[in-house]
Every structure is written in C-alpha cells, then in structure tokens.
Amino acid sequence: MKRAFLFADPAAHSRSPAMHNAAFGHAGIDAHYEAVRVPPDQLATYIQTLRQPDVLGANLSLPHKEAVLPLLDSLSPAAQMIGAVNTVINRDGQLHGDNTDAPGFLAALASAGDGGRGGAVVLGAGGAARAAVWALRSQGRQVWVVNRTHAKALDLTCELGGTACGLEAVPWPLTDLIVNASSAGLSDAAQSPLPGFRFSELSPAALVYDMVYKPAETRLMHDARAAGLRAENGLEMLAQQARLAFTAWTGVEVPIRVFLDALAVMG
C-alpha cells in the first residue's frame, strides 16, 4: 500500500484525509492518506521520511509551507516564485516541491463567478497570501496587501508585485475582490479581519473570498452578505488544490466532485 500525508501543526482538524482517501477509492489505487501533527522543530525529520519507496508525497499546511523550502531537492517554477510549498512529490527518493494553492485558488474564484479583472485586496502575508498574490498578479490584476506586520507585507509585494498598505490607504472603489488569507476567523468564529468595515464602499458586484473553511460562514462572510455582497468560504479552494496534488502524486485525474462530495459528507 502506498502512503501520503498532511504535515501540519495542528492537524487533527484537517479534512484532507477524507478527500484523498475518497479519491484513492474512486481511482482504485491502493493507498492511504493520513494527517500528522508535526511541530516546527521536527519538520526536517518528517520530510526525510517522504523519501521512502512506498510514499507518494505529502501536503503541507501551517506553519510549514515556507520553512520546507530548503529541505527539498527541487521546486516547481511556481513554488520557487511564490516562496511557499503545499505539495511535496516523491520522485524515486528525490523530493520535489510544488504549489497547488495558487491554481486551486484561481479555479475556486472562477467557480464563484469572479471576473478576474478588477483590483483585489489580500489580507495576510503568509504562505496562503503569497499564493493568492502570485495567482492574482498572473491575471494582471492590481493587488493591495494588508497585514498586521507591514514589513512582511512589504517583503511580499517586493518579491511578487502589488502594493503593501494599511486599510486606510486601500482604494476600495477600485476593488471587486477581498481575499482573507490570514488566520482571522480560523480559531474564533466571531473574529473578523475587517471589524467594523463599511462594505458599502465596495461595488455591489464585489466578491468576498475567505480561505477559512471552518466555520462554513465566518464573521467576515456574514458581514459581507448582510451588506448584500457575495461571499464564499475556502472549501472549493481546498478541494481544487487537493485534486491537483492528487494528480501530481498519481498521474490520475479524479473529478472535482469526488473531493467536494467527501467534504459535504463531513458537514
């Protein structure tokens, strides 16, 4: 039996095992996916275990997407430019890093009806934010990055493009997309990355996309919908990036519906 993993800290909340094990079953592949809690100081040790012949690879989530870079043998052009890896592929003992968050994010935006034209505001400056900024910039969009630590947002935009600024400096009438790529709302459903924000400053056609997927409706989404705007959570992105990772490991394309159905069963 082949094996694949999620390395994260924490990891118990992850829905990735349900998706990937459903996909293995659909494809008739004798393999098993497991979520493993990996503290930051043990990441290097766990990464080495991925070289074993029966291991397909692993997904990485917080806080490992950037820390893993020097531990790998090669990187895809996207992972190298983004500076973050969420998928590791075992190629005969050599570990290759890729980033399926970025194309998964764009696929999720398209599914949500985003037109891919107007300006976008990205909240956060970690690995998920880096993937979002790179993806949005690849569409030629203007991007403003807002983060609690301005220096980190500035570093991100210097590398990937866009403008680092505070909320007060964002030209809200020019934006039609807000992306929450921060952890706000992840552990506290009542927390919003934009407390007290006047959503009326946005176009009525604007989309608010929260990468958080549990709870299903975050405070940010609730506030946006209360103002009459469209809002989506991160479940579609989770499924899309998982589908791409699965294909990278196995060479097999499984319909996105398999991943989404596995998420729906979990509620």
Secondary structure, 3 states (H helix, E strand, C coil): CEEEEEEECCCCCCCHHHHHHHHHHHHCCCEEEEEEECCHHHHHHHHHHCCCCCEEEEEECCCCCCCCHHHCCEECHHHHHHCCCCEEEEECCEEEEECCHHHHHHHHHHHCCCCCCCEEEEECCCHHHHHHHHHHHHCCCCEEEECCCHHHHHHHHHHHCCEECCHHHCCHHHEEEEEECCCCCCCCCCCCCCCCCCHHHCCCCCEEEECCCCCCCCHHHHHHHHCCCEEECCHHHHHHHHHHHHHHHHCCCCCHHHHHHHHHHHC
